[in-house]
Every structure is written in structure tokens, then in C-alpha cells.
Amino acid sequence: MSAVKPDWLDNGDNAWQLTAASLVALQSVPGLVVLYAGWVKHKWAINSAFMAFYAFAMVLICWVIWGYKVGFGEYMLPFAGRPGTALGMSYQLQQSNLPSAGVMQAFPQATMVYFQFVFAAITLILTAGSYLCRMNFYAWMIFVPLWLTFSYCIGAYSIWGGGFLFKKGVIDYSGGYVIHLSSGTAGFVGAWWIGPRIEEDLKDNQPNNILLMLVGAGILWIGWNGFNGGDPYTASPDAGVAVLNTNIATAMSSLTWVTCDLIYYRRPSVIGAIQGMITGLVAITPAAGVVAGWGAIILGVGSGTIPWLSMNIAGRKLTLFKVVDDTLDVFHTHFVGALVGGFGTGLFATTEGCAAFGLTNPGGAIDGNGRQVWLQIVGALFIIGWNILWTSLIMCFIKYVCRVPLRMSEADLLIGDYAVHGEEPYTFAHYNRNLIDIDRKMRHNLNGDGEEGMSGILVGKDPAGSSNGKTELPSGTGEGIHPVNEKPVV
């Protein structure tokens, strides 16, 4: 007995689309999971990784119950499709099509649903990068399905699913606007609503494992072959162009960022190389299959310099960036990087590239179509405005209607993972558990001074090691309690 192969099915296209989708899924789990876990302080490694892991699972369930058809279903509004499930067997087996866009693919609908899901999931996970190290996990659990529904799905339908920006001719090859501009905007706005990290975490925010960051960054980079290479919806020549351009722009951007670090800081930075890699991936995304190789190099130079200036110069001097605590600088890497890529698409899109992708646009300004630049600006303004509005509304709904605090309690913020999840990233050291254990001892040690609680630890007192609770500890407390003359583990 053998499986039935419909006449419309192209085995090669289906195999590539599932492969591309799996590559994008790996970018999130484990890619961004381990990247986030290594990037933050050790006391936030589990919470940061779990925010990404949770979002991946929650988005999938919401996606198949209603989200997919809002983003890619039949017309309901100029910016939204009609909600509906994607769970029926007959629906999943039928030939894939985007009804509002009027295009069909040579693989089943189930493949398309999964392919589009992994893009939706990574958008929420990228947004989380701005909220790490202080967002209440319960608030995040509510935020994910709401933002997916009222923000991501709207952008996806408007630009990809056959909505009004699709019909106007805005080019977003693989998510420069739908994914990166959205996450950069929502991350920055949401970070303002949540508030900053505690002072201790702002002053001491060194990554706990840069090698782990490199592992996550490597998965992210190579996974982007599926991110951009899968969007022609066929194993076409343009898919090959998109993969090659993705790697050209990313390499150029990372090298340019390192060069900027060398010029300004007089030393190369691994974290800087990762930031440059990310901005290169972001900038090439809206243009991957419609620009020539030299266009990819130009975009790489732009994404390695403009976001660098935004992060290292404007980010240090402008009051706005001092007020909003964007934990992993998602605004600079994704918002600014997406604008570089989107505007660059309007400039450098080629007629041949657009035709190979199935677009009727006559290229960009380089081919005499200056109107494309203005279309790209219009698309960006819509995505930015919509995300500012709905991210704010959702945050207010969680805080004032659901009565769920957006930010963790001060006690939980002092301790980190063990207070929130009862788990630690490096259990052999028991970093965070020490704080709770000693705090409990203090609360049972009433010796005339009263109940000191956690504050005793933070000022360097050892309530467990002295009858009066006043024995001084070495500096560095708050990250764990260390015996005198023993170097604290960082």
C-alpha cells in the first residue's frame, strides 16, 4: 500500500517547504532559546529561555485554531482575513492557496499552515528580547495570544495575505516589516509599559555564557536559509538567489559592525559580531530575492553601520533610550535594521528579481521605479503605527482589566529564576537558591534587630554567620553568597 500523490503535488516543492519551515523552527527552538539564555545574567537564564519556549508552543495552538486564517484566509477586512480553524483533515490535505492573494502552491495546505506558523512564533520570541529580566511571566502568557491576534496577523494579512498593502505593491520578501519592524516596535513600546530592570541588573548585565550565545547565533544564521529561501513557495531559482543574498548581506554586516567596534572601541567584540549578524539578517529579509548580489553587499554595509550608530551613539546620548529599557536592544537591531532593509528594497529591487519572485513591480529606484521607495515608506508607517497602538492597548488590558502586573515583584527581581520557576540554570553552584535559603533563616532569626529579610543580604550582612547578623561579607553580594576570601562565581 502506498500514499496517494495528487496531480497538483510537486514532491520537490513540498520537501523544500517543509525543510525551510523546520530550519525556521530551529531558529526559535533551540536557536533563540539558547541565545537568550546565554545573553542574560545567569539568574535570568531559565526565565529568558522559557519565555521563548512558551511562546513557540502557545502561538502554534492559537495559529491552528484561528490565527492562520486571520493572516492568510478569505477576505473579511482590508487588513484581516476571516477567522477559522485549520484543523480539518480535508482542509489540511487540499492544495495550498492564499485566497485573498489569488495564488496557489504545489504542496498541501498543512505545509503552508506550518510554514507560516514558524514565522509567527519567531516574531513573538524576538519581541520578548526587549522584555527579558523583569516581565511578569503570567503577563507574558496573556500577551502572546493577544498580540499574535491583533498585531501580527494584521500585518501578515495586509502585506502577504492579500490585504491592502499587498495590493498597493509593498515588497516584503520574507518579513522585514511583518516580522522585524513589528517586533522592534512592539518590543520598544512594551518595554516602556513594563518598566526597567532593577538597578542591580542594569549595572551588572554581563552575559553569563558568550559561547552559548555563539551556538544560538550560528543556528539563527544558518536557519535563515529557510527563512528567506522558503518564501518563493517553490524550489525555484529565486530561492537560490535569496539564500545566497542572505549570507552575503549577513557576512558583510557582521564584518562592518566589527570594523566599527575596532575604530571606536579599539577592540573587536564577539557580541558586536553577533549584533552585526542579526542586523544583516534583518536588513536582507525584505529584499532577499529581489536585489542583486551587489545590492546585498550594500545592504550589509548599511545594516552594519546605521544600527551600530543607533545603538552605540544615539542609544547612549538620547534621553528616550535611557528611559526605555530594551534589554537586548531589539529596537536597534530589528526596528532600525528593518527600516534599512525596507528602504533599501525600494532603492535596489531589480525588475528581474521581482519577476522571478512572481511580482509585477517594475523593480525599484535603481530600475527607474522611484515610486517603490514611497510604497515602502507607507508600508513601514502602517506597521509602526498599528503596533504602537495595539501593543499599548494589550499592555493596558493586561494591567488594568486582567489586573495582572506587567512587572515582577521586587523580591522576585532580586532573586531571579529560582523565585519565578523554582529552578536554576547551573545547579552545581546554587546561585539563586542561596538567597532564598538565607532569607528564610533571617526571617526566623529575631535577635533584637528585628526581621531584616532580603535587605540584609543586599547590604553585605551575613545573618546566618553571626549571632547579631552583622558579619560583613565581601563585595558582590546579591549575585549569591560567597565565603570570605573566596572569589565569587560570575
Salt bridges, closest charged atoms under 4 A:
GLU74 OE1 - ARG82 NH1 3.24
GLU200 OE2 - LYS41 NZ 3.79
GLU200 OE2 - LYS43 NZ 3.76
ASP201 OD1 - LYS41 NZ 2.89
ASP201 OD1 - LYS43 NZ 3.22
ASP204 OD2 - LYS41 NZ 3.94
ASP325 OD1 - ARG197 NH2 2.79
GLU410 OE2 - ARG407 NH1 2.80
GLU424 OE1 - HIS430 ND1 3.52
GLU424 OE1 - ARG433 NH2 3.85
ASP439 OD2 - ARG443 NE 2.98
GLU451 OE2 - ARG443 NH1 3.48
GLU452 OE1 - LYS461 NZ 3.46
GLU479 OE2 - LYS41 NZ 2.71
GLU479 OE1 - HIS42 NE2 3.05
